[in-house]
């Protein structure tokens, strides 16, 4: 593999960065809100599942005494 000098490397990085399609502010805000909503829903789901499973295990352990 041929070695590239630092100046050429920086030029190549700038060329590749120019090809990137950056999201707009609106897209970033909407995506952030969607992530927050999904995290909230997932945390509520896992909290409820944990409470149910914890209750079942508690019942099973108490019943075995």
C-alpha positions as a Markdown table, in Angstrom:
| # | Residue | x | y | z |
|---|---|---|---|---|
| 1 | Unk | 0.0 | 0.0 | 0.0 |
| 2 | Unk | 1.5 | 3.3 | -1.0 |
| 3 | Unk | 2.1 | 5.9 | 1.7 |
| 4 | Unk | 0.4 | 9.2 | 1.5 |
| 5 | Unk | 2.0 | 12.3 | 2.8 |
| 6 | Unk | 0.1 | 14.3 | 5.4 |
| 7 | Unk | -0.8 | 17.1 | 3.0 |
| 8 | Unk | -2.4 | 14.7 | 0.5 |
| 9 | Unk | -4.2 | 12.9 | 3.4 |
| 10 | Unk | -5.8 | 16.2 | 4.6 |
| 11 | Unk | -6.9 | 17.0 | 1.1 |
| 12 | Unk | -8.5 | 13.6 | 0.7 |
| 13 | Unk | -10.3 | 13.9 | 4.1 |
| 14 | Unk | -11.7 | 17.3 | 3.0 |
| 15 | Unk | -12.9 | 15.9 | -0.3 |
| 16 | Unk | -14.6 | 13.0 | 1.5 |
| 17 | Unk | -16.1 | 15.4 | 4.1 |
| 18 | Unk | -17.5 | 17.5 | 1.3 |
| 19 | Unk | -19.5 | 14.5 | 0.0 |
| 20 | Unk | -21.3 | 14.0 | 3.3 |
| 21 | Unk | -24.9 | 15.0 | 3.4 |
| 22 | Unk | -25.4 | 16.6 | 6.7 |
| 23 | Unk | -28.9 | 16.6 | 8.3 |
| 24 | Unk | -30.7 | 19.9 | 8.7 |
| 25 | Unk | -31.5 | 21.4 | 12.1 |
| 26 | Unk | -35.1 | 20.3 | 11.7 |
| 27 | Unk | -34.2 | 16.7 | 10.9 |
| 28 | Unk | -31.8 | 16.6 | 13.9 |
| 29 | Unk | -34.5 | 17.9 | 16.3 |
| 30 | Unk | -37.1 | 15.5 | 15.0 |
| 31 | Unk | -34.8 | 12.5 | 15.2 |
| 32 | Unk | -33.7 | 13.5 | 18.7 |
| 33 | Unk | -37.4 | 13.8 | 19.8 |
| 34 | Unk | -38.1 | 10.3 | 18.3 |
| 35 | Unk | -35.1 | 8.8 | 20.1 |
| 36 | Unk | -36.3 | 10.3 | 23.4 |
| 37 | Unk | -39.8 | 9.0 | 22.9 |
| 38 | Unk | -38.5 | 5.5 | 22.1 |
| 39 | Unk | -36.2 | 5.5 | 25.1 |
| 40 | Unk | -39.1 | 6.5 | 27.4 |
| 41 | Unk | -41.4 | 3.8 | 26.0 |
| 42 | Unk | -38.6 | 1.2 | 26.3 |
| 43 | Unk | -37.9 | 2.2 | 29.9 |
| 44 | Unk | -41.6 | 2.0 | 30.8 |
| 45 | Unk | -41.9 | -1.4 | 29.2 |
| 46 | Unk | -38.8 | -2.8 | 30.9 |
| 47 | Unk | -39.9 | -1.3 | 34.3 |
| 48 | Unk | -43.3 | -3.0 | 34.0 |
| 49 | Unk | -41.8 | -6.3 | 32.8 |
| 50 | Unk | -39.3 | -6.2 | 35.8 |
| 51 | Unk | -42.1 | -5.5 | 38.2 |
| 52 | Unk | -44.2 | -8.4 | 36.9 |
| 53 | Unk | -41.3 | -10.9 | 36.8 |
| 54 | Unk | -40.1 | -9.7 | 40.2 |
| 55 | Unk | -43.6 | -10.3 | 41.6 |
| 56 | Unk | -43.8 | -13.8 | 40.1 |
| 57 | Unk | -40.4 | -14.7 | 41.5 |
| 58 | Unk | -41.4 | -13.3 | 44.8 |
| 59 | Unk | -44.5 | -15.4 | 44.8 |
| 60 | Unk | -42.6 | -18.6 | 43.8 |
| 61 | Unk | -40.0 | -18.0 | 46.6 |
| 62 | Unk | -42.6 | -17.3 | 49.2 |
| 63 | Unk | -44.7 | -20.4 | 48.1 |
| 64 | Unk | -41.7 | -22.7 | 48.5 |
| 65 | Unk | -41.3 | -21.9 | 52.3 |
